[in-house]
Amino acid sequence: MTTPSRWKAADILTITKATSQSAPVIGPSEVVPVLNGYGFWDAWPVQSTDGAVYRTTDGVEIWMALGTPLFDNPDDRHSHARIHVIHRDDSGWRHVGPALPDGFAPGSREWSGTAVIDDAKRNVTLFFTAAGRRGEAETTFEQRLFAADSTLEEGGSLVDWRNLRELVQRDPEHYMPTTGGTGKVGTIKAFRDPAFFRDPADATDYFLFAASAAGSSSAYNGVIAIARAVGNDWELLPPIVTADGVNNELERPHVVYRDGFYYLFWVTQRHVFDPAGPTGPTGLYGMVSDSLFGEWKPLNGTGLIVANPEEAPAQAYSWFVFPDLSVTSFVDDWGTDGVRRFGGTFAPFLHLRLDGDKAYVRN
């Protein structure tokens, strides 16, 4: 494939109330804090190389999420985020603490990624975004992609963090820098959210991430980027999907292989669509292909899989799909009365049904 597949304005134009699916309204009883006084968002579990959620012999899932103390303005959290470890078992969610040791990460804060455990079930590699630079006097929005290794101990602890390395260098032919701009929410350029994927076709490892197209005449130039493992290094490739001229942020892209098809998922918000063109709702979107580098076709003809309900259009965000088609997200601005309230906790899981180029939310 020499050119990326396009997510077009014409696709978004066909989104209607009749063709879109909405998640159930999140009620007060479903907004349960993980840790009082803290908010968490953009979560991911430790996964096996096939994408399945890893569980210890005691049945504990090891999750990570961005977290901060709660702020009066929830948007302030992005300038203070750290990756935290949270355990999940039959009793619910339990906060463990920051994942990385103080002073270990190279950024002024840590943004999202993924984590994968090796086949021996001993080594966990974290792929993450370093935002800004450690020690910077003024908060910047530069983004770099890093990985680090840790050892999994009995009980689910991650220790001995080591081997911090930058994954790829930006290719200016395809990807624009993230060092400019004011940092206003919705306008930040992307080089973030690495998501590991092992292609079952040939066992080659990749990671996908959100980026911004170089050389664009539009301020709405989001793309989905990909890098391939070559020995112990990574080779940055051209983007596989572009929304240039349509949407600024195709966030947290990731792939699930199912029934002979590759399903590519991402999330985006209504306010990052080009206002001069058709705009879609905040939701989970996706495409399907018969190969990782084939032609990607929008699921459901539009790309939209599930949106927030009209009466709570920002209630959840950052949906992430697993091979069993369960879907996690976090509670964002919830409620139906128009009052802003940041949930900062895990939203109820959704479950999908995939049928070729169609995707549904199971009731």
Secondary structure as the mmCIF struct_conf table of DSSP 4:
data_model
#
loop_
_struct_conf.conf_type_id
_struct_conf.id
_struct_conf.beg_label_comp_id
_struct_conf.beg_label_asym_id
_struct_conf.beg_label_seq_id
_struct_conf.end_label_comp_id
_struct_conf.end_label_asym_id
_struct_conf.end_label_seq_id
BEND BEND1 THR A 3 THR A 3
STRN STRN1 SER A 5 ARG A 6
HELX_RH_AL_P HELX_RH_AL_P1 ALA A 9 LEU A 13
TURN_TY1_P TURN_TY1_P1 THR A 14 THR A 14
TURN_TY1_P TURN_TY1_P2 LYS A 17 THR A 19
STRN STRN2 SER A 22 SER A 22
HELX_LH_PP_P HELX_LH_PP_P1 ALA A 23 GLY A 27
HELX_RH_3T_P HELX_RH_3T_P1 PRO A 28 GLU A 30
BEND BEND2 VAL A 34 LEU A 35
TURN_TY1_P TURN_TY1_P3 ASN A 36 GLY A 37
STRN STRN3 TYR A 38 GLN A 47
TURN_TY1_P TURN_TY1_P4 THR A 49 ASP A 50
BEND BEND3 GLY A 51 GLY A 51
HELX_LH_PP_P HELX_LH_PP_P2 ALA A 52 ALA A 52
STRN STRN4 VAL A 53 VAL A 53
HELX_LH_PP_P HELX_LH_PP_P3 TYR A 54 TYR A 54
STRN STRN5 ARG A 55 ARG A 55
TURN_TY1_P TURN_TY1_P5 THR A 57 ASP A 58
BEND BEND4 GLY A 59 GLY A 59
STRN STRN6 GLU A 61 PRO A 69
BEND BEND5 ASP A 72 ASN A 73
HELX_RH_3T_P HELX_RH_3T_P2 PRO A 74 SER A 79
TURN_TY1_P TURN_TY1_P6 HIS A 80 HIS A 80
STRN STRN7 ARG A 82 ASP A 89
TURN_TY1_P TURN_TY1_P7 ASP A 90 SER A 91
STRN STRN8 GLY A 92 PRO A 98
BEND BEND6 ALA A 99 LEU A 100
HELX_LH_PP_P HELX_LH_PP_P4 PRO A 101 PRO A 101
TURN_TY1_P TURN_TY1_P8 ASP A 102 PHE A 104
BEND BEND7 ALA A 105 SER A 108
STRN STRN9 ARG A 109 ILE A 117
TURN_TY1_P TURN_TY1_P9 ASP A 119 ALA A 120
BEND BEND8 LYS A 121 LYS A 121
STRN STRN10 ASN A 123 ALA A 131
BEND BEND9 GLY A 132 GLY A 132
TURN_TY1_P TURN_TY1_P10 ARG A 134 GLY A 135
BEND BEND10 ALA A 137 GLU A 138
STRN STRN11 GLN A 143 LEU A 152
HELX_LH_PP_P HELX_LH_PP_P5 GLU A 153 GLU A 153
TURN_TY1_P TURN_TY1_P11 GLU A 154 GLY A 155
BEND BEND11 GLY A 156 GLY A 156
STRN STRN12 LEU A 158 GLU A 166
TURN_TY1_P TURN_TY1_P12 PRO A 172 HIS A 174
STRN STRN13 TYR A 175 TYR A 175
BEND BEND12 THR A 178 THR A 179
BEND BEND13 GLY A 181 GLY A 181
TURN_TY1_P TURN_TY1_P13 VAL A 185 THR A 187
STRN STRN14 PHE A 191 ARG A 198
TURN_TY1_P TURN_TY1_P14 PRO A 200 ASP A 202
STRN STRN15 ASP A 205 SER A 212
STRN STRN16 ALA A 213 ALA A 213
TURN_TY1_P TURN_TY1_P15 ALA A 214 GLY A 215
BEND BEND14 SER A 217 ALA A 219
STRN STRN17 GLY A 222 VAL A 230
TURN_TY1_P TURN_TY1_P16 GLY A 231 ASN A 232
STRN STRN18 ASP A 233 THR A 242
TURN_TY1_P TURN_TY1_P17 ASP A 244 VAL A 246
STRN STRN19 ASN A 247 ASN A 247
BEND BEND15 ASN A 248 ASN A 248
STRN STRN20 GLU A 251 ARG A 258
TURN_TY1_P TURN_TY1_P18 ASP A 259 GLY A 260
STRN STRN21 PHE A 261 THR A 268
HELX_RH_3T_P HELX_RH_3T_P3 ARG A 270 VAL A 272
STRN STRN22 PHE A 273 PHE A 273
TURN_TY1_P TURN_TY1_P19 PRO A 275 ALA A 276
BEND BEND16 GLY A 277 GLY A 277
HELX_LH_PP_P HELX_LH_PP_P6 GLY A 280 PRO A 281
BEND BEND17 THR A 282 THR A 282
STRN STRN23 GLY A 283 SER A 289
BEND BEND18 ASP A 290 SER A 291
TURN_TY1_P TURN_TY1_P20 LEU A 292 PHE A 293
BEND BEND19 GLY A 294 GLY A 294
STRN STRN24 LYS A 297 PRO A 298
HELX_RH_3T_P HELX_RH_3T_P4 LEU A 299 GLY A 301
TURN_TY1_P TURN_TY1_P21 THR A 302 THR A 302
BEND BEND20 GLY A 303 GLY A 303
STRN STRN25 LEU A 304 ALA A 307
TURN_TY1_P TURN_TY1_P22 GLU A 310 GLU A 311
BEND BEND21 ALA A 312 ALA A 312
TURN_TY1_P TURN_TY1_P23 PRO A 313 ALA A 314
BEND BEND22 GLN A 315 GLN A 315
STRN STRN26 ALA A 316 VAL A 321
TURN_TY1_P TURN_TY1_P24 PRO A 323 ASP A 324
STRN STRN27 SER A 326 ASP A 333
BEND BEND23 THR A 336 GLY A 338
STRN STRN28 PHE A 342 PHE A 346
HELX_LH_PP_P HELX_LH_PP_P7 ALA A 347 PHE A 349
STRN STRN29 LEU A 350 ASP A 355
TURN_TY1_P TURN_TY1_P25 GLY A 356 ASP A 357
STRN STRN30 LYS A 358 VAL A 361
#
